[in-house]
Amino acid sequence: MSTHHEGQPLASGEGIDDAGVKRKRGTAIKLLLIFCAMYFTAAVIATREFAHIAGIEIFGIPLAIYTGLLVFVVGIVVTRMCLTQDKGA
């Protein structure tokens, strides 16, 4: 049986943790769903039909601006969580 050396590809089925892969996939899907929910919420609020909601001011800034900025924050947090999870493997 050969050992894995840095820079060499793994042989088929060698060194693969099925439970770890399933756990990572599940977590990645959940994080994707969180990001998608935030993105589509911001997109819907920005439509003409929801202009009255988008125009609600919080500290003098419309809600649409907050949701748009929140999409970037959630995207960065989700990306960071995925990279941290991948690094831990």
C-alpha positions as CSV (number, residue, x, y, z in Angstrom):
1,M,0.0,0.0,0.0
2,S,1.5,3.3,-1.0
3,T,1.5,6.4,1.2
4,H,0.4,9.8,0.0
5,H,3.1,12.4,-0.6
6,E,2.6,16.1,-1.0
7,G,2.0,17.1,-4.6
8,Q,0.8,13.6,-5.7
9,P,-2.8,12.9,-6.5
10,L,-4.7,10.4,-4.3
11,A,-5.4,7.0,-5.8
12,S,-9.0,6.1,-6.3
13,G,-10.7,5.7,-2.9
14,E,-7.5,6.3,-1.0
15,G,-7.7,8.7,1.9
16,I,-11.3,9.8,1.4
17,D,-13.5,10.3,4.4
18,D,-17.1,9.8,3.3
19,A,-18.7,11.0,6.5
20,G,-16.5,14.2,6.4
21,V,-17.4,14.8,2.8
22,K,-21.2,14.4,3.5
23,R,-20.9,16.7,6.5
24,K,-19.1,19.4,4.5
25,R,-21.5,19.1,1.7
26,G,-24.5,19.5,4.1
27,T,-22.9,22.5,5.7
28,A,-22.1,24.1,2.4
29,I,-25.7,23.6,1.2
30,K,-27.1,25.2,4.3
31,L,-24.7,28.2,4.0
32,L,-25.7,28.6,0.3
33,L,-29.4,28.6,1.3
34,I,-28.7,31.3,3.9
35,F,-27.0,33.4,1.3
36,C,-29.7,32.8,-1.3
37,A,-32.5,33.7,1.2
38,M,-30.7,37.0,2.1
39,Y,-30.0,37.8,-1.6
40,F,-33.6,37.2,-2.8
41,T,-35.0,39.1,0.2
42,A,-32.9,42.1,-0.8
43,A,-33.9,41.7,-4.4
44,V,-37.6,41.5,-3.7
45,I,-37.5,44.5,-1.4
46,A,-35.8,46.5,-4.2
47,T,-38.6,45.9,-6.7
48,R,-41.2,48.5,-7.6
49,E,-44.0,46.5,-5.8
50,F,-42.2,46.7,-2.5
51,A,-41.0,50.3,-2.8
52,H,-43.0,51.3,0.3
53,I,-41.1,48.7,2.3
54,A,-37.7,49.6,0.7
55,G,-38.4,53.2,1.6
56,I,-38.7,52.6,5.3
57,E,-36.0,54.8,6.9
58,I,-33.9,53.5,9.7
59,F,-31.6,56.2,11.1
60,G,-32.2,58.2,8.0
61,I,-31.2,55.4,5.5
62,P,-33.7,53.4,3.5
63,L,-34.2,49.7,4.3
64,A,-33.2,48.8,0.8
65,I,-29.7,50.1,1.4
66,Y,-29.4,48.1,4.6
67,T,-30.5,44.9,2.9
68,G,-28.1,45.5,0.0
69,L,-25.2,46.0,2.3
70,L,-26.3,43.0,4.4
71,V,-26.0,40.8,1.3
72,F,-22.3,41.6,1.0
73,V,-21.8,41.0,4.7
74,V,-23.6,37.6,4.6
75,G,-21.6,36.7,1.5
76,I,-18.3,37.4,3.2
77,V,-19.3,35.5,6.4
78,V,-20.5,32.5,4.4
79,T,-17.3,32.5,2.3
80,R,-15.2,32.7,5.4
81,M,-17.1,29.9,7.1
82,C,-16.7,27.6,4.0
83,L,-12.9,28.4,3.8
84,T,-12.4,27.8,7.5
85,Q,-14.3,24.5,7.3
86,D,-12.3,23.4,4.3
87,K,-9.0,24.3,5.9
88,G,-9.9,22.2,9.0
89,A,-9.9,19.1,6.9
